[in-house]
């Protein structure tokens, strides 16, 4: 194999696929990036068995010659060194030559580096996915949905299914749900599907979807999402991102969402975020994260937190609307801030069905996004 490639294209592709490399893998060849070059271009592949990412570099792009190919071929190079070497090369052109026993020489400007490559025949074959069950979703919408739900996945491997975001599709609606038993995040959007298209119990690791989000284009580009028995493939213009579906059945969370409220509160989002953020500073020091909310007759609320060592923070906020029974509620301020910071609305609606029942947070007048957190029982 011998070719010259523009460093900027090679470096970008390497950064994409490197997200699939895991330090924990027990399969030595998976610590490497596989390179395949032929007359169509250059394909880079990386995998940790849970995620596989392929990135394609064409021979030409917008009348710019990206690759000058002398000889086709394949090699697997150790990612730990390959990633850093390419990033630090001095010139805009990179020459890669693979000799016998996969010894690889990388030249750029006045630099020459030799790396011992591995046999590409030993690299696992990418999963074949039948494209019968497929949807399209704009990349910016997918990015936003991941951001608004992924923080609520469980970080405990004790219940692996809860480390994922549940995808369901019915009646032309795609819904994401994430729940770690203490909080829940849900986001829905309309998509174009064939009549009768239904998807149930597909949970994808929240950590994996966050990695996908870093690769997704910011522009409004349609992404193909292909569902197979145990795999999902995300197809972008030059990137294929494979991930496995988590094993198990996702619990039914629908019963957690109340249909009516005993108390309803509407408040300016930024004002509430700022007040809780200040209270969080003290509650965080006490390692409890507990903040209290007290409702008053004069349509105001008090936000407070205290630390046995540092003191107390108290703040009064005027509400836009406060109806129903006046409550005193304690909650985890970090969970509340996580929920509030992904709200895409100037005003938020908070619904309560009692002092010890789930707190439901929505953007005011927008039903597509919902956050739920459980209150704490505290004395006093």
Wavefront OBJ file of the C-alpha trace (Angstrom):
o trace
v 0.000 0.000 0.000
v 1.296 3.450 -0.866
v -0.468 6.792 -1.063
v -0.311 10.490 -0.230
v -3.286 12.083 1.547
v -4.098 15.595 2.754
v -3.428 15.734 6.504
v -6.580 17.736 7.324
v -8.892 15.038 5.854
v -6.941 12.175 7.415
v -6.844 13.840 10.831
v -10.596 14.551 10.806
v -11.390 10.928 9.901
v -9.063 9.599 12.592
v -10.697 11.810 15.240
v -14.128 10.426 14.241
v -13.225 6.724 14.338
v -11.017 7.034 17.409
v -14.205 7.529 19.480
v -14.791 3.767 19.087
v -11.400 2.755 20.528
v -11.567 1.380 24.084
v -8.605 0.982 26.436
v -10.435 -1.880 28.135
v -10.577 -4.213 25.126
v -9.076 -7.677 25.572
v -8.720 -8.134 21.786
v -5.306 -6.660 20.823
v -6.208 -5.856 17.206
v -9.113 -3.652 18.376
v -6.601 -1.205 19.859
v -5.778 -0.339 16.250
v -7.385 1.610 13.411
v -7.881 -0.364 10.202
v -7.038 1.429 6.947
v -8.332 0.184 3.588
v -7.339 2.015 0.401
v -8.574 1.346 -3.130
v -9.468 3.315 -6.256
v -12.589 4.802 -4.619
v -10.764 6.254 -1.613
v -9.644 5.496 1.924
v -11.783 3.872 4.641
v -10.814 4.028 8.324
v -12.454 1.623 10.786
v -12.343 1.374 14.573
v -14.359 -0.825 16.934
v -14.675 -1.917 20.556
v -17.381 -4.550 19.718
v -20.093 -2.293 21.268
v -19.449 0.595 18.835
v -17.938 0.450 15.353
v -17.225 3.586 13.324
v -16.187 3.816 9.675
v -15.081 7.048 8.031
v -14.554 7.385 4.288
v -12.142 9.816 2.586
v -12.852 10.228 -1.161
v -10.118 10.556 -3.797
v -11.391 14.058 -4.605
v -13.672 16.568 -2.919
v -14.945 19.789 -4.524
v -12.314 19.532 -7.318
v -9.569 19.169 -4.701
v -7.356 16.097 -4.979
v -7.388 14.565 -1.491
v -5.608 11.256 -2.179
v -2.860 10.407 -4.640
v -2.922 6.592 -4.808
v 0.145 4.612 -5.880
v -0.853 1.169 -4.596
v -4.011 -0.209 -2.937
v -3.850 -2.187 0.283
v -4.814 -2.510 3.959
v -3.147 -2.322 7.361
v -4.106 -1.937 11.036
v -2.092 0.702 12.905
v -1.954 1.169 16.718
v -4.379 4.018 17.419
v -2.554 5.310 20.492
v 0.426 6.384 18.368
v -1.208 6.844 14.962
v -3.702 9.450 16.256
v -0.999 11.569 17.905
v 1.525 11.192 15.073
v -0.860 12.397 12.356
v -2.067 15.321 14.490
v 1.520 16.515 15.053
v 2.925 16.082 11.540
v 4.525 19.255 10.122
v 3.258 19.366 6.509
v -0.166 19.320 4.839
v 0.597 16.157 2.834
v 1.065 12.752 4.507
v 2.655 9.828 2.694
v 1.835 6.341 4.002
v 3.727 3.307 2.707
v 3.188 -0.262 3.942
v 6.014 -2.750 3.334
v 6.526 -6.430 4.189
v 5.246 -7.714 7.537
v 2.999 -4.598 7.635
v 5.886 -2.338 8.543
v 4.465 1.153 7.883
v 6.403 4.307 7.058
v 4.712 7.685 7.507
v 6.395 10.717 5.912
v 5.438 14.389 6.119
v 7.735 17.329 5.455
v 11.063 16.436 7.065
v 9.526 13.793 9.387
v 9.657 10.045 8.873
v 8.042 7.649 11.357
v 8.051 3.847 11.285
v 5.204 1.909 12.889
v 4.712 -1.835 13.162
v 1.302 -2.551 11.659
v -0.959 -5.580 12.168
v -2.561 -7.960 9.691
v -5.937 -6.507 8.537
v -7.226 -10.039 7.823
v -7.453 -10.535 11.609
v -9.700 -7.481 12.023
v -13.399 -8.301 12.689
v -15.752 -7.815 9.732
v -18.300 -5.009 10.094
v -21.830 -6.269 10.833
v -24.070 -6.621 7.791
v -27.382 -4.830 8.383
v -30.493 -5.345 6.300
v -31.951 -1.910 5.616
v -35.633 -2.861 5.789
v -36.389 -0.944 9.021
v -35.127 2.575 8.475
v -36.026 6.127 9.481
v -34.603 9.554 8.647
v -34.126 12.298 11.208
v -32.483 15.743 10.919
v -29.079 15.712 12.630
v -29.790 18.865 14.672
v -33.032 17.345 16.036
v -31.256 14.078 16.922
v -28.456 16.037 18.651
v -30.979 18.039 20.703
v -32.951 14.917 21.690
v -29.772 13.209 22.911
v -28.759 16.320 24.894
v -32.209 16.620 26.510
v -32.327 12.995 27.710
v -28.862 11.397 27.990
v -27.981 12.996 31.347
v -30.811 11.021 32.997
v -29.492 7.530 32.110
v -28.235 5.366 34.969
v -24.473 5.184 35.543
v -24.828 1.894 37.427
v -24.081 -1.327 35.544
v -26.317 -3.181 38.061
v -29.247 -2.576 35.661
v -27.580 -2.328 32.216
v -30.827 -1.533 30.357
v -31.182 1.737 32.327
v -27.772 2.944 31.084
v -29.519 3.355 27.741
v -32.035 5.692 26.117
v -35.218 3.925 25.057
v -36.349 4.595 21.460
v -40.000 4.025 20.561
v -41.792 4.851 17.327
v -45.564 4.814 16.868
v -48.042 6.929 14.873
v -45.253 8.922 13.203
v -43.713 9.955 16.552
v -40.188 9.133 17.741
v -39.810 9.218 21.528
v -36.688 9.041 23.725
v -36.914 8.070 27.408
v -34.067 7.945 29.930
v -34.554 7.007 33.583
v -32.167 6.200 36.438
v -34.907 5.464 39.063
v -34.498 8.951 40.618
v -35.348 11.022 37.560
v -36.708 10.670 34.048
v -36.224 12.646 30.835
v -38.513 12.275 27.825
v -38.495 13.980 24.409
v -40.754 13.380 21.409
v -40.650 14.525 17.781
v -42.638 13.875 14.609
v -40.904 11.928 11.838
v -41.955 10.660 8.418
v -42.457 6.880 8.541
v -44.311 4.303 6.511
v -47.850 3.743 7.739
v -47.890 1.243 10.587
v -44.146 1.581 11.348
v -43.664 0.625 15.018
v -40.501 0.328 17.104
v -40.468 -1.000 20.668
v -37.882 -1.805 23.322
v -34.804 -0.490 21.506
v -32.424 0.876 24.144
v -29.098 2.369 23.067
v -26.343 3.240 25.538
v -26.499 6.901 26.590
v -22.701 7.032 26.588
v -22.654 5.763 22.985
v -25.271 8.303 21.872
v -23.208 11.108 23.434
v -20.237 9.945 21.320
v -22.489 9.885 18.243
v -23.644 13.415 19.061
v -20.041 14.689 18.797
v -19.866 13.400 15.202
v -23.323 14.536 14.039
v -23.267 17.598 11.761
v -24.675 20.794 13.317
v -26.495 21.618 10.085
v -29.964 20.356 9.301
v -28.741 17.211 7.461
v -30.891 14.088 7.247
v -29.383 11.079 9.050
v -30.437 7.535 8.133
v -31.047 5.300 11.155
v -31.273 1.580 10.353
v -32.579 -0.904 12.952
v -31.648 -4.598 12.912
v -32.139 -7.414 15.452
v -29.351 -6.357 17.789
v -27.671 -3.468 15.962
v -28.443 0.105 14.955
v -26.592 1.870 12.134
v -26.409 5.669 11.817
v -25.487 6.692 8.264
v -24.003 10.096 7.529
v -22.464 11.299 4.266
v -18.984 9.878 4.952
v -19.439 8.109 8.317
v -21.086 4.841 9.352
v -21.691 4.511 13.100
v -22.745 1.035 14.312
v -23.845 0.301 17.863
v -25.469 -2.653 19.557
v -28.925 -2.605 21.163
v -28.825 -3.218 24.917
v -30.130 -6.584 26.127
v -33.226 -6.741 28.326
v -36.658 -5.155 28.528
v -36.945 -1.477 29.390
v -39.362 -0.925 32.317
v -42.730 0.725 31.664
v -42.311 4.300 32.914
v -45.680 5.619 31.708
v -47.313 5.082 35.137
v -44.847 7.553 36.690
v -46.328 10.509 34.785
v -49.410 11.985 36.553
v -52.366 12.985 34.398
v -53.429 15.887 36.641
v -51.780 18.154 39.208
v -52.629 19.302 42.724
v -50.330 22.327 42.433
v -49.032 24.116 39.330
v -46.254 26.656 39.079
v -45.080 28.739 36.096
v -41.837 30.691 36.468
v -39.103 32.338 34.365
v -36.598 29.582 33.505
v -33.448 31.708 33.908
v -34.557 33.119 37.280
v -35.188 29.648 38.690
v -31.932 28.233 37.239
v -29.906 31.082 38.767
v -31.567 30.783 42.186
v -31.121 27.005 42.372
v -27.557 27.311 41.051
v -26.667 29.622 43.938
v -28.369 27.336 46.465
v -26.573 24.336 44.919
v -23.182 25.856 45.817
v -23.916 25.356 49.524
v -25.826 22.070 49.238
v -22.962 20.632 47.191
v -20.481 21.409 49.983
v -22.694 19.466 52.396
v -22.679 16.585 49.850
v -26.471 16.358 50.133
v -27.399 18.518 47.086
v -30.732 19.136 48.852
v -32.523 22.397 48.115
v -35.930 23.360 49.548
v -38.763 25.122 47.765
v -41.545 26.761 49.833
v -44.670 28.217 48.180
v -46.381 31.278 49.661
v -49.830 32.923 49.491
v -48.445 36.034 47.772
v -47.516 34.057 44.599
v -43.829 33.940 45.559
v -41.578 30.959 46.271
v -38.573 30.648 48.557
v -35.524 28.656 47.417
v -33.094 27.744 50.203
v -30.252 25.439 51.126
v -28.040 25.105 54.162
v -24.711 23.634 55.131
v -23.924 22.626 58.702
v -20.474 24.156 58.317
v -20.945 27.108 55.949
v -24.371 28.594 56.623
v -27.553 29.145 54.590
v -28.723 30.571 51.247
v -32.269 31.923 50.938
v -33.771 33.506 47.836
v -37.277 34.761 47.000
v -38.710 34.475 43.483
v -41.892 35.960 42.040
v -43.864 33.416 40.029
v -45.799 34.035 36.813
v -48.574 31.745 38.028
v -49.082 29.622 41.166
v -52.296 27.634 41.614
v -53.457 24.860 43.943
v -52.277 23.688 47.335
v -49.178 25.456 48.710
v -46.385 22.931 49.272
v -42.974 22.631 50.874
v -40.726 20.390 48.761
v -37.100 19.228 48.976
v -35.243 17.946 45.915
v -31.799 17.138 44.535
v -30.574 20.484 43.179
v -28.185 18.877 40.671
v -31.013 16.812 39.166
v -33.205 19.922 38.971
v -30.436 21.969 37.300
v -29.759 19.178 34.773
v -33.459 19.194 33.864
v -33.820 22.980 33.698
v -30.692 23.602 31.623
v -32.021 21.615 28.635
v -35.343 23.460 28.565
v -35.815 25.367 25.310
v -38.328 27.836 26.739
v -38.205 31.182 28.561
v -40.884 29.987 30.976
v -41.343 26.573 32.548
v -44.313 24.776 34.007
v -43.795 22.628 37.124
v -46.572 20.270 38.223
v -46.926 18.672 41.671
v -49.342 16.003 42.902
v -48.199 16.181 46.520
v -45.102 16.817 48.636
v -43.721 13.297 48.111
v -44.917 12.652 44.539
v -42.881 13.083 41.325
v -42.158 16.667 40.209
v -42.951 17.185 36.509
v -41.090 19.927 34.620
v -42.013 21.024 31.092
v -41.368 24.041 28.904
v -44.534 26.141 29.259
v -46.882 25.384 26.343
v -44.666 22.636 24.885
v -45.647 19.029 25.444
v -42.801 17.376 23.496
v -40.240 17.620 26.346
v -40.788 16.363 29.896
v -38.490 16.022 32.898
v -39.373 14.199 36.121
v -37.482 14.203 39.414
v -38.400 12.555 42.691
v -38.530 14.779 45.800
v -36.641 14.027 49.023
v -38.189 13.399 52.414
v -36.538 15.731 54.918
v -37.253 16.619 58.526
v -38.415 20.177 59.246
l 1 2 3 4 5 6 7 8 9 10 11 12 13 14 15 16 17 18 19 20 21 22 23 24 25 26 27 28 29 30 31 32 33 34 35 36 37 38 39 40 41 42 43 44 45 46 47 48 49 50 51 52 53 54 55 56 57 58 59 60 61 62 63 64 65 66 67 68 69 70 71 72 73 74 75 76 77 78 79 80 81 82 83 84 85 86 87 88 89 90 91 92 93 94 95 96 97 98 99 100 101 102 103 104 105 106 107 108 109 110 111 112 113 114 115 116 117 118 119 120 121 122 123 124 125 126 127 128 129 130 131 132 133 134 135 136 137 138 139 140 141 142 143 144 145 146 147 148 149 150 151 152 153 154 155 156 157 158 159 160 161 162 163 164 165 166 167 168 169 170 171 172 173 174 175 176 177 178 179 180 181 182 183 184 185 186 187 188 189 190 191 192 193 194 195 196 197 198 199 200 201 202 203 204 205 206 207 208 209 210 211 212 213 214 215 216 217 218 219 220 221 222 223 224 225 226 227 228 229 230 231 232 233 234 235 236 237 238 239 240 241 242 243 244 245 246 247 248 249 250 251 252 253 254 255 256 257 258 259 260 261 262 263 264 265 266 267 268 269 270 271 272 273 274 275 276 277 278 279 280 281 282 283 284 285 286 287 288 289 290 291 292 293 294 295 296 297 298 299 300 301 302 303 304 305 306 307 308 309 310 311 312 313 314 315 316 317 318 319 320 321 322 323 324 325 326 327 328 329 330 331 332 333 334 335 336 337 338 339 340 341 342 343 344 345 346 347 348 349 350 351 352 353 354 355 356 357 358 359 360 361 362 363 364 365 366 367 368 369 370 371 372 373 374 375 376 377 378 379 380
